[in-house]
Amino acid sequence: WFQTSPDANGQLFRPSIDATHTLWTTDTGRAPNNYVLARGMIHYANRPVTYVGSDGEPVNIVSDVLQLSVLAAYSRGPVRIGVDIPVYLFTAGLEGNEAGLGDAALDAKVTILDRTKLPLGLAISGRISFPTTTVNASLGDGGFGWELNALVDKKVGPVLLAANVGTRGLPDRKLGNFTWSDQFQARLGVGWELGPGGGVSLDAGTNLNYANVNAGSTPAAAILGGW
């Protein structure tokens, strides 16, 4: 098994920069012109990176992550430009206890179809991540990464249905008996508005490695939330 943590980001969840009804899935909504947004979210993950060897014994490469996500965005017309800066307040695992930065990212979204005027909303988004991680734990890609996604959503009464589907480019990393590399990614979200300014949400997402499509190397998560 691993003596040191491999260069791979085991943090699957990241908050959406500007979603209004979900935590993880990004919707196609357009903010007012020249709108500035800032958000912060603290979230915790238990055993996000575990390796199971041939003996069947699990090794917690990363056992705990307490993270602050600092998010900001600016909108002009149909274009939204955002930044995502992950700050690891506490991590534990093979590398001991650490704190530091994660991989910062620049994120852009262009709304093509406005769901408030048409049956469906449609947008495209792109993302570039930078190798700014300062911790030794498996919470950074160890190089530049990129993403390209299609965003679709629809409002049905008080319920917003949203889907994000796309591809993610990563540096190739050999991890045990599989390769962690470029991935297909998908997220589904449902937000139910219970009243003015409040509601509940459910998000689910997964990443599939193009090089190795199997359950052992396919992370998935579901998140119940509210606002």
Disulfide bonds with the S-S distance in Angstrom:
none
